[in-house]
Amino acid sequence: MDMNLNGRIALVTGASRGIGYFTALALAKAGAHVIATARTVGGLEELDDAIKAAGGTATLVPFDLTDLPAIDRLGASIFERWGKLDILVANAGILGVISPLAHIEAKVFDKVMLTNVTAMWRLIRSVEPLLTKSDAGRALLLSSGVTNNPRAFWGAYAMSKAAVETMGRIWASETEHTPLKVNLVNPGATRTAMRAQAVPGEDPDTLPHPSAVAEKMLFLASPEMTESGRLFSVRENRFMDFRTPE
C-alpha cells in the first residue's frame, strides 16, 4: 500500500539498525521528515545516506535513551523547530541476558528496566504535548510475543515489554478523546541483531527481514489508522486480543 506522509514529522528511536532503521527509511520514502535517534552514530549516518538517496530528509539525534534529561531536551527541540510531532515509533530497547531470574545481575536487570520502561515513560512524557498538536498523531510502541506467552529465561526482557504494553494501553485510554492514536506492535521473530543475541543458533535466513515489519508500520502510523489501544501482530497481520497468547 502506497502511503503519502508528506509534511508529517516522525520520531524513530533505535533507528541505526534493524526494525528502527527500515521503519525510518520507509517513513522517509513515504514523505515524512524523520527524526532518527540511536546510540550508534555510524548507523545513523548510513540511514541518512539511504534516506537522501531515496529523496527523503532526516534529522539525526545521536544519544543514549538512558540519558533521561536528553529525552526532555529532545521534546523541547522538536517543539522549537516544528511545533508538533505527527508520528512516534518507540522502537529502541535492549534484551539484557537470557538467564534464570535468580541469576540476572542487578545492574543488568536495572539497565533493561531503565532502557525499556523508564525511558519509554520519559519519552511519552516529553512528546505527548507535541503529538496532541498534530491533526492525526500516531504513536507505535514496540512490544513482544513474550508478554502474553512468557518463556523461561526471558524474564527481564519479558517483564519490561509487559510494562510497555500496560503503559501503552493506559496512554491510549488517557488520550481517547484526542486525535492521537496509540498502539502496540509485536513484530514477531525478525532478522535482527537482538534476535541473534537471544537465539544464537537460529538460521537468520528463516526469519522475516526487518523491512517487512517496516511495511506494516506505515499504515499504523498513517492518518488513516483509526484503532487505538490495540496490539498489532505483524506475523498475524491483524490486531490481537491482549489476553490471547500467540
N, C-alpha and C positions, 0 to 999 in steps of 0.2 A: 504494500500500500504506500503510495506516494504521500508524503506529508509536507505541508507548507508551514514552516515555523518562522518565516521571515519577520524580523523585528522583535523576536522574542529573546529574552536573556535567560540562559540556562547555566546553573552551577552544578558541576560534577565533581565529587570528591573521589580520591583514589583513581585519578584519570591517567596515570602514567603507564598503565598496563591492563591487560585482561578486559573484564567487562566494562570497567570505567573508561578505558581507552577507546574501545569501539563504540560505546554509547555516546561519548563526547564527539567522536568523529561523525557518527550518524546524525546527531543533533545539528552539527555544523553543516553537514551536507544538505540537511532539510531547511537551512536558512537561519537557524538560531545563532546568536553570538554566544560562544561557550566560555565560561569562566572555569578553567581547569585547575584543580588543586591536587597536589600529591607531595610526597617527600622527595621523590627522585626527579631531580632537575633534568637529567638526560632523557628520561622517558617523556617528560612534559615537552621538551624541545622536539622530540621525534613526533609527538602528537601535533604540535604546532605546524611542523613541516607538512604533515599529512593533510591537515585541515586547510592550509594555504594552497596545497596542490589541488585540493577539491574545490577551491574557490570560496572557502569559508573563512571565518575570523574567530580568533580566540584571544583571551587574556590569561596568561599563566600566573599562578599564585603558588609558588613552592613553599610549603610549610608542613609541619607535623601536626596532626589533629590533636595530639596530646598537649599542644600549646594552647590551652583554653582561652587565654586573653586574645590570642591571634584570631580565633574564631569570631570573637566580638568585634575586633577591628575589621575583619572581612565584611561583616554585615554593614558596618558603618561606611566602608569604602564603596560597597555596591550602591548604597543609598546616595552617596555623594556623586557618583558618576552616572548612574542610570535611574535612580529614584524608585526602582522596583526590581522584583525578580519574578520571572514567569515560571521557571522550572527548577526544581531541586532534585538531583539524583544523588542520594546519600549512599554511595557505594563503598567507601573506604571501610576497611575492617581488617582484623588480624585473627589468625587461627589460634595462636598460643601454642599449645602442645597437645598431642594425642596421648593421654595418660590417665591412669586411675585418679579419681578425685583426690584421694588422700596423698597422692604422690606429687601433685602440682605444687610447685614452689609459690609461696605467697606473692613474690614480686611478679611472677608470670601471670597469676590469676588477676592481680590488681591491674596490670597493664592491659589485659584483654577487656576488663570491665571499663577501664578508663577510655580506651580507644573505641570500643564498640557501643558502649552505653552512655557514659558521661559526656563524651564528645558529641554524640548524636543529640542528646538533650541540649547541650550548649549550642549546637548548630540550629536546632529548631528555635531556640530562644532568640538567636541572632537574626534569623531570616524570616520568621513568621510575619513581622510587620511589612517586609518587602513583598512577600508572596500575596498578602491580602491587598496590596496596592495594584496587583495585576487584575485584569478583567477575567483571567482564567488561570489562576495559579495552580500548579500541579506539583505535588511532592511524591517522590518514589523512594521508599526506604528498603534497602536490600535485606532480605531475610534468608532463611534456610529451611530445608525439609527436616532438619534435626530438631526443630522446635516442637513439631507435632509427633515426631517419631524418634524420641530420644535414644541415642546409641551409647553403649559402653565406651568409655574413654574420651568422649567428645564433650565432657562436662562443662568446662569454662566457656567454650565457644557456643554450645547449645543454649546455656543459660543466658548468655549475652544476647543472642538472637531472639530468644523468647521475650526478653525485656524490650527489645526493639519492637517486636510485634505488638506488645501491650502498649508501648509508648505511641506507636503509630495509630492504633485504634482509638486511644484516648484523644490524641491530637485531632483525628478526623471528627470525633464526636464534638469536640470543643469548637470546631470551625464549620460545623454542618450548615450554618445559616449564612455562610460567606461563599464567594465563588471558588474558594480553594478546595481542591480535591486531594486527599491524602490516601495513598495505597501502599501496601507491602508487596514486594516482588520476591518470589522464590525462584531463582534461576535454575535450580537443579544442578546436577553434576555437569560441570563445564570444564573445558580445556584451559585451566588457569594455573598459575604458579601455586596458589593456595591449595588447589585440589591435588597437585603433585606432591605438596608437602604433607597433606593429610593421608593420601593413598599412594605412596611412592612406587608400589609395584604395578600400578594400573597402566594400561596402554593408553596414552592420551589420544591416539587416533580413533579410539572407540567413543570419544566424548564429543558433544557439540562444540563448535568453535564459539568464542565469546561474541562474535559478530551476529550470531543467530539470536542471542539474548538481546543485543542492541536493537535489532529489528522490532522486537516486541515492545521495547521501551518507547519507541517513537509514538505509537498510538496512545500508550498510557500517559505520556507527557503532553499530549495534544489538547487543544481546547475542546475537541470532540468527546473526550473522556468524561463521562457523567457519573461513574461509580466513585465512591469514597468509603474509606474504612474497610476495604476488602483486601484479600490476599490473592494475588495473581500468580498462578503456577505457569512458568514458561514451558515446562515439559508437557503439561496437560493443555496448554494454550487456552486457559479459562480461569475464571475466578473460582476459588475453592472455599468450602466451609472451614472455618478456623479449627473446628473440633474434629475434622476428618483427616486421619493420617494418610500420607501419600505413599 
